[in-house]
């Protein structure tokens, strides 16, 4: 499977696991402020003050704080379930109020995933799902384009290829309609257009936003979800294929405050971002969608699945592990690849040499440093990493590119298996990445 990518190894309470919960719980009751999915909270902790402190109420949403009524807990709908599977009272009046595919006639949603970030404790854990050059036959492989990039779907059971492709296409269509900043009718665009106000949103966008906020939490804001206006100011205001070379530079937009992402609030079906900011899920969206698709198809078809969206690779096994070979290319103009294999988890690469453009005579790329509001000035042209999910991998590689000289220490401290390639082609390996198998 060609890819740009690789991944991380993170644990929860000392036990290695996928960042995707195989049995995610219900959405948080509305008004519970200290739940990870509740407003004003990240990873089970209040963003501000004492965890038992009552929070400011959102009109009509009930109590804030740690003791929501049991009735609210019982009423919480299952995340990602289509409206037909929710309680009758929960969906009355919602479909008229929310545009897009959330109505009863809309496509089925995949399992909307939950995340828990914690790093692996040692190098053995970091190398668990990484193998030196392993080749395996791929019974069924389908390739097409979506979300402005290529999609590659591989399934171990060839008989499952047709329903798997159909499911993947439906989920990608739903992700684009809810999470794309290039569609004026998307839920994300509506949230950005009304920054500072609560905006009714599809639960899929809520889940993706939670993943982006938690990525910021565990990178100390280096992977920042509120750089939408900054990216537009740098000239990335339309799909990459539609960018015109040599275009004039736009007005420079100052980056938001470093901790502004802490002010993002969400509920079961609504989001509010700080006034004067714009949500951009570019750092997590494709990887998160890869995780969602692979997990959904693996559970529904009971077959091992590998999904790559633009090089963000997610592998979900069932039963006997299938080793999926992944090729990593450092540069589109450089011959030779590196090949690794994973049986589960994720693999991702962040690069400054693919999505780049010229605006006002300045070469820019899509990895923005939130500290400067400019394309990151980095010593790395490519960073790859492996781990238990594509989202975890992509968060680590994005942070590493932005951190530049500090990336190796940052990755090593977290036992991240990574491969970094400098501008002159020098390769640096960290925390369990195989030292052999490179083909030059």
C-alpha positions in Angstrom: 0.0 0.0 0.0 1.7 3.2 -1.1 1.6 5.9 1.6 3.2 8.9 3.0 2.8 7.7 6.5 3.5 6.0 9.8 2.2 6.2 13.7 2.5 6.5 17.6 2.2 4.1 20.5 0.1 5.6 23.3 -1.4 3.9 26.3 -4.3 4.3 28.6 -3.7 3.6 32.2 -0.6 1.7 31.3 -2.4 -0.7 28.9 -1.6 -0.5 25.2 -4.7 0.2 23.2 -6.1 1.8 20.1 -7.1 5.4 20.5 -10.4 4.3 19.0 -12.6 2.8 21.6 -14.1 -0.4 20.2 -17.2 0.2 22.3 -17.5 3.9 22.7 -20.0 5.0 25.4 -23.0 7.3 24.9 -22.6 11.0 24.4 -22.1 13.0 27.6 -25.2 14.2 29.2 -25.9 17.8 28.3 -24.6 20.1 31.0 -21.9 17.9 32.5 -19.0 20.2 32.5 -16.2 17.8 33.6 -16.9 15.0 31.1 -14.3 14.8 28.4 -17.0 15.2 25.8 -18.8 17.9 27.8 -18.4 21.6 27.4 -15.3 23.3 28.9 -13.5 20.1 29.5 -10.5 18.2 28.0 -9.6 14.6 28.9 -11.7 14.3 32.0 -10.6 17.5 33.6 -12.2 20.9 33.9 -10.4 23.5 31.8 -10.6 26.0 34.6 -10.9 25.8 38.3 -12.1 23.1 40.6 -13.7 20.0 39.0 -16.7 20.3 41.3 -17.4 23.9 40.5 -20.7 24.5 38.7 -20.4 26.1 35.3 -22.3 28.8 33.5 -25.5 27.5 32.1 -26.3 27.4 28.5 -30.0 28.4 28.3 -32.2 25.4 28.1 -29.4 23.0 28.7 -29.9 22.3 32.4 -27.3 22.1 35.2 -23.6 22.5 34.7 -21.0 20.6 36.8 -20.5 17.1 38.0 -24.0 16.1 39.0 -26.3 16.1 36.0 -29.8 14.7 36.6 -30.1 10.9 35.9 -32.8 11.8 33.4 -30.2 13.6 31.3 -27.9 10.7 31.4 -30.6 8.3 30.3 -31.5 10.6 27.4 -28.0 10.8 26.0 -28.1 9.4 22.4 -25.5 7.0 21.2 -22.7 8.8 19.4 -23.0 8.3 15.7 -26.2 6.4 15.7 -28.7 7.4 13.0 -31.7 9.3 14.3 -34.0 6.3 13.6 -32.1 4.4 16.4 -32.4 7.2 19.0 -35.3 7.8 21.3 -38.4 9.4 19.7 -38.3 12.4 22.0 -34.7 13.0 21.3 -35.1 13.7 17.6 -38.4 15.6 17.5 -37.7 18.9 16.0 -34.0 18.3 15.3 -34.1 17.3 11.7 -35.9 20.5 10.7 -33.4 22.6 12.7 -30.2 21.0 11.4 -29.4 21.1 7.7 -27.4 18.4 6.0 -27.5 14.6 6.2 -28.6 14.2 9.8 -32.3 13.4 9.1 -33.9 10.0 9.1 -33.4 9.6 5.3 -29.6 10.4 5.5 -26.9 7.9 5.1 -25.8 5.6 7.9 -23.1 6.9 10.0 -20.0 5.0 11.1 -19.1 4.6 14.7 -18.0 8.0 15.8 -14.9 7.4 17.7 -13.6 8.6 21.0 -10.0 9.3 21.9 -7.8 9.0 24.9 -4.2 10.3 24.6 -1.3 8.9 26.7 2.1 7.9 25.6 3.7 4.5 25.6 6.0 3.8 28.5 8.9 2.2 26.7 10.6 1.3 23.5 9.2 -2.2 23.4 5.7 -0.8 23.4 6.7 1.7 20.7 7.8 -1.2 18.4 4.9 -3.5 19.1 3.1 -3.0 15.7 6.2 -2.2 13.6 8.0 -4.8 11.5 11.0 -4.6 9.2 10.0 -5.0 5.5 7.2 -7.6 5.5 5.4 -8.4 2.3 1.9 -9.9 2.1 -0.6 -10.5 -0.7 -3.6 -8.1 -0.7 -6.7 -10.0 -1.8 -8.7 -6.9 -2.7 -7.6 -3.3 -3.1 -9.7 -0.3 -4.4 -8.5 3.2 -5.1 -10.3 6.4 -5.8 -10.2 10.1 -4.9 -12.1 12.0 -2.2 -11.5 14.9 0.2 -9.0 16.3 -2.2 -6.6 13.3 -2.0 -6.4 9.7 -2.9 -8.2 6.9 -1.0 -6.9 3.4 -0.9 -9.1 0.6 0.7 -7.7 -2.9 1.2 -9.6 -5.8 2.7 -8.4 -9.2 3.6 -11.6 -10.9 2.4 -12.2 -10.2 -1.3 -15.9 -11.0 -1.0 -16.2 -8.0 1.3 -14.7 -5.5 -1.1 -18.0 -4.3 -2.7 -19.9 -3.5 0.5 -16.7 -2.2 2.1 -16.2 0.3 -0.8 -19.8 1.4 -0.7 -19.6 2.0 3.1 -16.3 3.9 2.8 -17.7 6.1 0.0 -20.8 6.9 2.1 -18.7 7.8 5.2 -16.3 10.0 3.2 -19.2 11.8 1.7 -20.6 12.5 5.1 -17.3 13.6 6.4 -16.9 16.1 3.6 -20.4 17.5 4.0 -19.9 18.1 7.7 -16.1 18.8 8.1 -14.9 20.5 5.0 -13.9 24.2 5.2 -14.1 24.4 1.4 -17.9 23.8 1.3 -20.0 26.8 2.3 -22.8 24.5 3.2 -20.8 22.3 5.6 -21.4 22.2 9.3 -17.8 23.4 9.8 -18.4 26.5 7.6 -21.5 27.4 9.5 -19.6 27.1 12.8 -16.9 29.4 11.5 -19.5 31.9 10.1 -21.0 32.3 13.5 -17.9 32.3 15.7 -18.8 33.2 19.2 -22.3 31.7 19.0 -23.6 28.2 19.6 -24.2 26.4 16.3 -26.2 23.2 15.8 -23.8 20.7 14.3 -23.8 17.1 13.2 -22.4 14.7 15.9 -19.7 13.7 13.4 -18.3 17.2 13.4 -18.5 17.3 17.2 -16.5 14.1 17.5 -13.9 15.4 15.0 -13.6 18.6 16.9 -13.1 16.7 20.2 -10.2 14.8 18.5 -8.7 18.1 17.4 -9.0 19.7 20.9 -7.4 16.7 22.5 -4.6 16.8 20.0 -3.9 20.4 21.1 -4.1 19.3 24.7 -1.4 16.7 24.3 0.9 18.8 22.1 0.7 21.9 24.3 -1.1 23.7 21.5 1.5 23.0 18.8 -1.2 21.2 16.8 -3.8 24.0 17.0 -7.4 23.6 15.7 -8.1 27.4 15.4 -5.8 28.4 12.6 -8.5 28.6 9.9 -8.2 32.3 9.3 -4.4 32.1 9.4 -4.3 29.4 6.7 -6.6 31.5 4.5 -4.4 34.5 5.0 -1.4 32.5 3.8 -3.3 31.8 0.6 -4.8 28.3 1.2 -8.4 29.5 0.8 -9.6 26.9 -1.7 -8.9 23.2 -2.4 -5.3 22.5 -3.1 -5.8 21.6 -6.7 -7.6 24.9 -7.3 -4.7 27.0 -6.0 -3.2 29.3 -8.7 0.6 29.4 -8.8 2.2 32.8 -8.2 -0.9 34.4 -6.8 -0.8 37.6 -4.8 -0.4 37.3 -1.1 -3.4 37.9 1.1 -3.6 40.0 4.2 -1.6 38.5 7.0 -3.7 37.2 9.8 -2.2 37.2 13.3 -2.4 33.8 15.0 -4.9 33.4 17.8 -3.7 33.3 21.4 -1.7 30.2 22.2 -4.3 28.7 24.5 -7.4 29.9 22.6 -8.3 26.3 21.7 -9.2 25.8 25.4 -12.2 28.1 24.8 -13.8 25.7 22.2 -17.0 24.4 23.7 -19.2 21.6 22.5 -22.4 19.7 23.3 -24.0 16.6 21.9 -25.0 18.4 18.8 -23.6 21.9 19.0 -20.3 23.7 18.9 -19.1 27.2 19.9 -15.7 28.6 19.0 -14.2 31.9 20.2 -15.1 35.0 18.4 -12.6 36.1 15.7 -11.3 32.5 15.1 -12.0 29.8 12.6 -11.9 26.0 13.1 -9.6 24.1 10.8 -9.5 20.3 11.2 -6.7 19.8 8.6 -4.3 18.4 11.2 -6.6 15.5 12.1 -9.4 15.2 9.6 -8.0 12.7 7.1 -6.4 10.5 9.7 -9.5 10.6 11.9 -11.6 9.6 8.9 -9.2 6.7 8.1 -9.7 5.5 11.6 -13.4 5.8 11.4 -13.7 4.0 8.1 -11.4 1.1 9.0 -13.0 0.5 12.4 -16.5 0.6 10.9 -15.8 -1.8 8.0 -13.9 -4.2 10.2 -16.8 -4.5 12.6 -19.5 -4.7 10.0 -17.7 -7.0 7.5 -15.7 -9.0 10.1 -12.5 -8.7 8.0 -9.2 -7.0 8.4 -9.1 -3.6 6.8 -6.4 -1.1 5.8 -7.5 2.4 4.8 -5.2 5.2 3.5 -6.4 8.8 3.0 -3.5 10.7 1.4 -1.0 8.6 3.3 -2.8 8.6 6.7 -3.1 4.8 7.1 -5.4 3.1 9.6 -5.5 -0.7 10.0 -8.3 -2.6 11.9 -7.8 -6.3 12.4 -10.3 -9.0 13.1 -9.3 -12.5 14.2 -5.9 -13.6 12.8 -3.7 -10.5 12.1 -3.0 -9.5 8.5 0.3 -7.7 8.0 -0.1 -4.8 5.6 3.0 -3.5 3.8 3.2 0.3 3.7 5.6 2.2 1.4 6.9 5.5 2.5 8.4 7.9 0.0 10.4 10.8 1.3 10.0 13.1 -1.7 8.0 12.9 -4.8 11.1 13.5 -6.9 13.4 11.1 -5.0 13.7 7.5 -6.1 13.4 4.7 -3.6 11.0 4.0 -0.8 11.0 2.6 2.8 8.7 -0.2 3.5 7.3 -1.2 6.9 4.3 -3.4 7.8 1.6 -3.1 10.4 -1.1 -5.4 11.6 -3.1 -2.9 13.5 -3.1 0.8 14.4 -1.9 3.6 12.2 0.9 5.0 10.1 1.3 8.6 8.9 3.7 11.1 7.4 3.8 14.8 7.5 5.7 16.6 4.7 6.5 20.1 3.7 7.3 19.2 0.0 3.9 18.1 -1.2 1.2 20.6 -0.3 3.1 23.8 -1.0 2.3 26.9 -3.1 3.6 30.3 -3.9 1.9 33.5 -2.7 3.4 37.0 -3.0 6.7 35.4 -4.2 7.0 33.3 -1.0 6.9 29.5 -1.0 4.5 28.3 1.7 3.2 24.9 2.9 0.2 23.8 4.9 1.9 23.0 8.2 1.4 26.2 10.1 3.3 27.1 13.3 0.7 28.6 15.7 3.5 30.6 17.5 4.3 32.6 14.4 1.2 32.3 12.1 3.5 31.3 9.2 4.3 28.0 7.5 6.7 26.2 9.8 10.3 26.9 9.3 11.7 23.5 9.9 14.8 21.4 9.3 12.6 18.3 8.3 11.1 17.7 4.9 9.4 14.5 6.1 8.5 13.0 9.4 6.9 9.5 9.6 5.6 7.7 12.8 3.7 4.6 13.7 1.2 3.9 16.5 -2.2 2.6 17.5 -4.2 4.9 15.2 -3.8 7.1 12.2 -4.9 10.1 14.2 -2.3 9.5 16.9 0.4 9.1 14.3 -0.6 12.2 12.4 -0.7 14.4 15.5 2.9 13.3 16.3 4.3 13.9 12.9 2.6 17.3 12.5 4.0 18.4 15.9 7.4 17.1 15.0 7.6 19.1 11.8 6.5 22.3 13.5 8.9 21.7 16.5 11.9 21.4 14.1 15.2 21.0 16.1 13.2 20.1 19.2 11.3 17.2 17.5 13.7 14.4 18.3 13.7 15.1 22.1 9.9 15.5 22.0 9.4 12.2 20.2 11.9 10.3 22.2 10.5 11.5 25.5 7.1 10.0 24.4 8.6 6.8 23.0 7.3 7.5 19.6 8.7 5.3 16.8 9.6 7.8 14.1 11.7 8.4 11.0 12.7 12.0 10.3 14.3 13.1 7.0 16.1 16.5 6.9 16.2 18.9 4.0 19.5 17.4 2.8 18.2 13.8 3.0 19.8 12.8 6.3 17.7 10.1 8.1 17.2 10.1 11.9 15.4 7.2 13.6 13.8 7.3 17.1 12.2 5.0 19.6 11.9 1.6 17.9 11.8 2.4 14.2 13.5 -0.4 12.3 17.1 0.5 11.3 17.1 -1.7 8.2 15.0 -2.3 5.1 15.6 1.1 3.5 15.8 0.8 -0.3 17.9 3.5 -2.0 
